[in-house]
Structures are given as structure tokens and as C-alpha cells.
């Protein structure tokens, strides 16, 4: 029996994926798994029982990934589950900026007398631009970036893209290897990057300065990607004509030519359902089969469903040959292994799955040479 705790409101559609082998508990200290959306977990203490955290969304800035890895806690996310919702809001933001809709709405709301006459007289001040034929630069061609590119292309835009890890698949995107070169060709630029140490403040004076005069910049990814002070300067000079973001903060509120949306990217019922279902399924697959899919702190390893027998999972660190070492460890304990698979991260953390014939699963502790060790060991039985 597994116990699951929720730190935010999680869609009932996702929670319904847990069968009678699972109990939803309010006591985090007794949970085997946690489902979370936006709650900050950095200051939380984790019990020895906790085995997995699933973020019902893509970003994991609210979770202490390294600390979880050290304790053998797998952190999952749900890439692509909210991609359509974010894509639709990006297109909405693009059109809001192109047609000056926010300013027009605010002005229209002040009209009190002879409204029709006032509208005809004053509407010219909000004349905008059509997006057809304009070039959209997509920085980051993951699940969301590709969807945005496809939608914008369907609306008649030319698409340029930058992503060092992207392999073109005939989507009609002109992929650039030099981001500054791409930025100089675009009328609109949309950001779809993870927020990490290498991307924090990435859009600073240098990259903002590489853009065309009057570029519209859209950020529905993370606010940390853009240097707010450099952005303000670029807006003042007209280098950036509009900044549309889903991440309001104190530096942006009240600024002219800034369109603030209150973090609505994934706020649709469909996206919340999709994220919750995916998060629940990831936890179940890990608990019941030992498989790790879409983890952000452990390597991927999928041995498929466990039909019958015993599957042992090992989280190990600094093993040069994790599959071979674990195989040797089990053999020395007279455990017969029928199948073993391993995957490894660059930092030395590895994950190993081994199917065994023995009915007596040994209690294994291992300290190898050069500090190699087992972080966590678990046996799954059918």
C-alpha cells in the first residue's frame, strides 16, 4: 500500500488514476509520493519514506532537485502536458500586442456618452499590424515552442528558430545556429526555455540589442530569462516595442508598452487534467515497475511492466560500471539475475533495474571503492 500526499489542489481526474493500492493522505511525513504544482518545497524536510515527487507541470524551480537526488527521491515533471494551453495563450499574447488590444480595451471602457461616435473618432489611435507575413523567432524548440511555431505558421507567419539541441524534422522552421543572427531577422520573438543557471538573465543588453528595432518580445516561459533593467532600457529606446509576459513582477507593473498576464499559461481545465494524469501515471509506473520516465534528477530507464516476479531498483553514485557492479553484488549474495538494465547521468548518478529469481530478497548495503555507493535500494514484487 502506497500513500500519496498533495501539496496543491490536484485535478480529480489525475487522482482517480490511483487504484485501491494507494491512499491519499494529508500527512506529508508518511507519504511515499507527493504530487505538487507550484508550492515551494526548498525549505521542506523530507521523511525517509518519501520516494518520489511528481510536479504537475514542466517547471521544477520550486523543488530542491539535488537534495532529492542525494536522498534517492525521484522528481518527475510532465513535459508537454500543458503545451497546448500555453501555445494558445502565446498566440493570444501575440495578437494582443499586434493589434494594441489592451490599450484599446482600457480606452473603450472609459467611454460614457455618444459611444458609437467616440469609437469612430478615436479608433485610429489603436491601429496595429497584421501578423501574416511577419517573422516569428522561437527561442527553444521543445514541445511548446514547436506547437507555437506550427500555429503561427498556420496564421501566415514566417518561422525562425534557435535551439542548440533541435533536429529539424521538416516543420518549415528556418533553424539558426547563431541566436543573434536570428534575432536580427524577427519582428516577434517568443521564449520557450527552461530557467536554470545558464539561461538566467540570458536576454540582457546584448541579446536585446541584437533584435530589430520595434521587436515584440513574448515571454511565457520564465521571468528569470529576461534582465528587467536591460528590458526597461530597450523599451525606452523603442528597440522593444512591446513586452508580453505571463510573469508580472514589481519591476514591470505600470510600465508603458508592457502587457502583463497573471500566469495563466497552464490555467485551463484541460491542462490541469493532463498534467495531473501524467504525474500520477509516472509515480505509479515507478512504484509498481521501477521505471523512471520524465525525471529531472535521475536518468531515464524503462524496463516495461513487471508481469511476475521480483524487480530490484538501485540508485547508485560513482560506480564506473553500475550494471556490472550490481550484477556482481547480487551474484556474491547468491541471487540469480535474469535481466539487468542501467542508465547513467554525467554527474555519476546511475539507476539500475534487475529482475531476480530468488524469493528471498537480500538486504543490501554496499560501499565500493572511491566512495561508490548505493543511495537507495528497493524491491518490487508481483
Beta strands, then each sheet from edge to edge (+ up, - down):
strand 1: 2-6
strand 2: 22-25
strand 3: 33-36
strand 4: 52-55
strand 5: 74-76
strand 6: 135-139
strand 7: 158-162
strand 8: 174-176
strand 9: 188-191
strand 10: 215-219
strand 11: 240-245
strand 12: 258-260
strand 13: 310-317
strand 14: 337-344
strand 15: 349-356
strand 16: 373-381
sheet 1: 2+ 1+ 3+ 4+ 5+
sheet 2: 8+ 7+ 6+ 9+ 10+ 11+ 12+
sheet 3: 14+ 15- 13+ 16-
end
